[in-house]
Amino acid sequence: MTQHQKPKTYARKPPWLKKRLATGPVYERVRSLVEKTNLHTVCQEAQCPNIWECFSNQTATFLIMGSKCTRNCRFCAIGHKPTGPPDPEEPVRVAEAAQTMQLRYVVITSVTRDDLPDGGAVFFARTIKEIRKRMPDTRIEVLIPDFQGNADALLMVVTARSDVLNHNIETVQRLYPSVRPEAFYRRSLELLRQAKAFDPTIITKSGLMLGLGESSEEIRKTLQDLLDTGCNILTLGQYLQPTTEHLPVERFVPPEEFDKWRETALEMGFSQVASGPFVRSSYHAKDLYEAVKNRQI
């Protein structure tokens, strides 16, 4: 650091972002199981603020295809540059872990693997099938990357029949070059639209981080773009800076503003919305899914 450079710091969190960390025997049992099976969870790798709550409720979002990503998004805490191919036995180990944990709702996500011809779609499909084989009544949600626009890869995942297909738009279009420099806003929208075209009955889901410098008009436009794809479920949460090397927080959005955005999104036409400072993609995922299914009955 030169004499004139200022040290990088975190923005001070407001009172509503202080969270009491839960612990206890159930949390330790889930953490230990994940560790023993040599699996990764996005809860740990992405430093999710809800990890204690979710682990204590015997839920986890499994991160497949390793813990290193081929992209370098400026908001994400996951490491970069995979060092080898995915473990071919991982789908079986994830299914066995889900069975041991007696999960009734499993979320499967992955790092982005642009180094693989299909972006890892076959691993999503295999993991879904292995869970179905052991736990036919368990609901499955997948949170997928964009597969670089590969329609065949997307079709492989859709035809594996998860209950929910999630792909996060993450931020408004204007901020993509700084937040997601290796992704494309329109490509993510097209993925969600195409998933519905492949299977109109599948429940689709997406989410945004707030606090990166987006305007209210840009948020509303993004919500409308998502609705136009047929998206059913929306999540809105506060962006939190993982390290001083990541994008700084431009604004901490107060809880009452998240409440207003939830009301707005429901009025616009989303079936279910989770909106709050601590909301993340798979937070209360089972509850959101069941609420949508109950509306369809």
Secondary structure by P-SEA (a helix, b strand, c coil): cccccccccccccccccbbbbbbcaaaaaaaaaaaaaccccccccccccaaaaaaaacbbbbbcccccccccccccccccccccccccaaaaaaaaaaaaacccbbbbbbcccccccccaaaaaaaaaaaaaaccccbbbbbbcccccccaaaaaaaaaacccbbbbbccccccccccccccccaaaaaaaaaaaaaacccccccccccccccccaaaaaaaaaaaaaacccbbbbbbbbbcccccccccccccaaaaaaaaaaaaaacccccccccccccccaaaaaaaaaaaaac
